[in-house]
Amino acid sequence: MDNTDDIILNTTFGLAFPLLFGLEGAAEILLEYDSGAVEGVEDLDQTYSFRIGYRW
């Protein structure tokens, strides 16, 4: 833990909620951090996902 040059962190945050008649909506944020990324590449990647599904 003394050397923090090569840290990789993958984190997902999400929220799901009921809609109508068994339908469900959800939103997610995926954060991927790489402190050892090569020059010219961003350290933090962000992905946003939205979905609608059915629950029975």
Helices and strands as residue ranges (DSSP letters): E 8-18, E 23-34, E 44-54
